[in-house]
């Protein structure tokens, strides 16, 4: 960064008030995702396209991959606040279109809305870098963990409103899954407004990539930066496996006879694993380094996939919790490592969205042809990939916070 970081105590006083709107907006965005895109596979079934149950999540992930680099470059050029505000506004419009597409039975319109929601996620998910940039390097895991803790509050708020959402669905003459998109759009609209009240503590600066200062490096340039490839592998694996199982497990639960409220509880357990332990995992990674996060994340992701293949709703609940916690460890570790590479954050995030999109699309086909256990066992085998990232982090001579 261009300026020396303030002392930790003075920085913590400065950041407290300034980060409240950012953290609140991220909580609302997580709530919007909880009541909309996570259950998109069920909507595809109601539209008569069960074999394409993974398509909305695929479009969301692909759109996020395509937009992540754009939003990353925009934030480097024009600041985090503008980029995040536009991302939340785009998500608001996409959610409204998705609602009308689902309610009116217009599948193309619903998929357009899903694509716009995905493009928005490619932008507002980079709020984690804004939070991490606001504190010294040895506190960045803690800042990321606090952001995740706020996210779980937003998600639980929405899952706790499952009954009112069901009543709202009756009012609109549609299903809870579809009306959830309208609720999600409202939450993202409020998040966009909150950006008007947030002032970044500092803005990111362009990094030198491939021998030249570039604000929008290509994928090939980004991956020539030492430490980026192994970090991207962990992030892409965690994001791909988490989104694939998160998106397709509700369909399995629905087929097992679970109602909307029960599925909402299932998602709550998953969100608890994803975000509820940020107060612990963030400081743990600050203290022990990213290598511990990669190893722990790989172990838990593998355990989650194996558990998902077991019969019974109890196994699904445990699987979703382990899936979230495993993603948390790998994601916080990789995100902390990427705070040292501002110019490549967007394109590296894009790779994670690409793997998530491929996973949900192929996962839907795999379930249709070979059943859900086949998908779960495949995910378990892929979950070992972050161990390579841990090995590379361990070989690095850089400090734990920079190892990638």
C-alpha positions, 0 to 999 in steps of 0.5 A, a space after each residue: 500500500 502507498 501509506 504505512 498502516 496505522 498502529 493496530 489500536 488506532 486502526 481498530 478505533 477508526 475502522 469500527 464505525 466505518 465498517 458497520 455499513 459494509 458489514 451490514 450490507 454483506 449480511 443483507 446480501 447473504 440473506 438475499 442469497 439464502 432466500 433466493 439462489 440457494 433454492 433455485 434448483 427447486 424452482 427449475 423443478 416447478 418449471 418442469 425442468 428437473 433435469 436442468 436443476 443445476 442450470 440456474 446455479 451454473 449461470 450464477 457462477 458463470 456470470 460471477 466469473 465474467 463480472 469478477 474481473 470487471 468489478 475488480 478493475 472498477 474498484 481499483 480505478 474508481 474505489 470500492 464504494 462505487 463498485 460495491 454499490 453498483 453490484 448490489 443495485 445489479 443484484 436488486 434488478 436481477 432478483 426482481 426479474 427472477 421473481 417475475 420469471 418464476 411466478 409467470 412461468 417464463 423460464 428464460 426471464 428467470 434465468 436472465 434474473 439468475 445471471 444478473 444475480 450472479 454478475 452482482 455476486 462477482 462484485 459484492 463478494 469482493 467486499 471481503 477484501 475491502 474489510 481486510 484492507 482496513 486492518 493491519 496484515 496480522 489482523 486480516 483473518 480476524 476482519 474476514 471472520 467478523 465479516 462472515 459472522 455478520 453474514 450468518 446473522 443476515 442468513 438466520 434472519 431470513 431463515 427465521 422468517 420462513 413462515 412469513 415468506 410462506 404466507 407472502 407466497 400465498 398472497 402473491 399466488 406462488 411458491 415460497 422459493 419464488 417469492 424469496 427472490 422478491 425478498 432477496 431483491 429488497 435486501 440487496 436494494 437496502 445494501 446498495 443504499 448502505 454504500 452511500 453511508 460507508 467510507 473506505 478506510 483505504 483503497 486498493 492500489 494496482 499491483 505489478 503483474 508480469 513486469 508492468 503495472 496493470 489494473 486489469 491483468 489477464 488470467 495468464 498474467 495473473 497466474 504468473 504472479 508467485 503464490 497466486 496459482 496455489 492460492 487460486 487452487 484452494 479457493 476454486 476447489 472450496 468454492 466449487 465443491 461448496 456451491 455444487 453441494 449447497 445448490 443440489 442438496 436441497 433438491 435431494 432433500 425435497 425429493 426425500 419429502 422435506 418441506 420448505 421449513 425443513 429445508 430452510 433449517 438445513 440451509 441454516 445449518 450450512 450457513 452456520 458452518 460457513 459464517 458462524 465460526 468466523 470469530 474463531 477461524 479468522 483469528 486462528 488463521 492469523 495465529 497459525 497461518 493459512 496452511 492450517 486453514 487449507 488442511 482443515 478445509 480439505 479434511 472437512 470438505 471431504 467429510 461433508 461429501 462422504 456424509 452427504 452420500 449417507 441415507 437420512 435427513 440427519 446425514 444431510 444436516 451434518 453434511 451441510 454444516 461440515 461443508 460450510 465449515 470446510 469452505 470457511 477455513 479454505 476461503 478465509 485462508 485463500 482470501 487473506 493470502 490474496 489481500 497481497 495481490 489486489 490487481 488479481 483478486 477479481 480474475 482469481 475469484 473468477 476461477 472459483 466461480 467457473 469451477 462452481 458453475 461447472 460443478 453444478 451443471 455437471 452435478 445435475 447431469 450426474 445426479 440424473 444419470 447415476 444418483 446423488 451418491 455418485 456426485 458426493 463421492 466425486 466431490 470427496 475425491 476432489 476435496 483433497 486438492 487444497 492439500 497441495 496449496 498447504 504444501 506450497 504454503 509450507 514450502 514458502 519462505 514468506 511469513 504465514 500471512 503471505 504464504 500461498 
